[in-house]
Amino acid sequence: MFVRRCGFLACWLVLALYVLRHPLGAADTVAAIGGGLAALADALAAFASAL
């Protein structure tokens, strides 16, 4: 459990440092992930409506 908590904290620390040191890259990454998730949601909706 301790290792899991340390891993979780390390993940958030790395993410925060990335956002603070490279804000434009982080914004592009978030936009790409958001676009991918939106496309996935559209594909899932089309699949569900086809059934």
ROTI-391127 format. One record per residue (C-alpha): residue in one letter; z negated, y, x negated. Coordinates in steps of 0.2 Angstrom, whole numbers, padded with zeros to 4 digits, always signed. Layout:
aZYX;...
This chain:
m+0000+0000+0000;f-0004+0012-0014;v+0013+0009-0022;r+0022+0012-0006;r+0012+0029-0004;c+0017+0034-0022;g+0035+0029-0019;f+0035+0040-0003;l+0027+0055-0011;a+0039+0053-0026;c+0054+0053-0014;w+0049+0069-0006;l+0045+0077-0022;v+0062+0073-0029;l+0070+0079-0013;a+0061+0095-0014;l+0065+0098-0032;y+0084+0095-0028;v+0084+0107-0014;l+0075+0120-0024;r+0085+0118-0040;h+0102+0116-0031;p+0102+0124-0014;l+0121+0124-0012;g+0123+0106-0017;a+0109+0102-0005;a+0117+0111+0009;d+0134+0103+0006;t+0125+0086+0006;v+0116+0089+0023;a+0132+0095+0031;a+0141+0079+0025;i+0127+0068+0031;g+0127+0077+0048;g+0145+0075+0050;g+0145+0057+0046;l+0131+0054+0058;a+0140+0064+0071;a+0156+0053+0068;l+0145+0037+0069;a+0137+0043+0086;d+0155+0047+0093;a+0161+0030+0088;l+0146+0021+0095;a+0148+0031+0111;a+0166+0026+0112;f+0162+0008+0109;a+0148+0008+0122;s+0159+0016+0135;a+0173+0003+0132;l+0161-0011+0136;
